[in-house]
Amino acid sequence: MSKVVINNFEEFAQLVGKRIGVSDYVQVPQERINLFADATLDHQWIHVDTERAKVESPYHTTIVHGYLTLSLLPHLWDQIIQVNNLRMMVNYGMDKMKFGQAVLSGQSIRMTADLESLVNLRGIAKAEIKFFIEIEGEKKKALEGVATFLYYFK
């Protein structure tokens, strides 16, 4: 699926209630998990101790931090949509987030996004994006929720 290009509020409004797009898959290797653990100071063994995870984890491998999965949203979102004529875009909030299935080290994930709503707040576009993070080859979603962004058009 090609990237959606938006130039103004009116073009954005035409997408309400529709699938915006699907990102490419991105692999989450152990090295990325370890770097995230260092950045967040979250070194729980289920994420970083590969030998212990082989024995004690129900997955028999390490798993991706849930917040690492979430933190990949901007990268995945950027593959789906290009919004032009902006002064800035601001993350406004996350709602209805649910982690459905662990992402195992080395698995690949992608995002599917639908524009749930769009409101014009005195020239600022408040977009609510229903997103799903899918694991390649799995039926159950890793994560789903609603991300809210504020788009300040020029």
Disulfide bonds with the S-S distance in Angstrom:
none
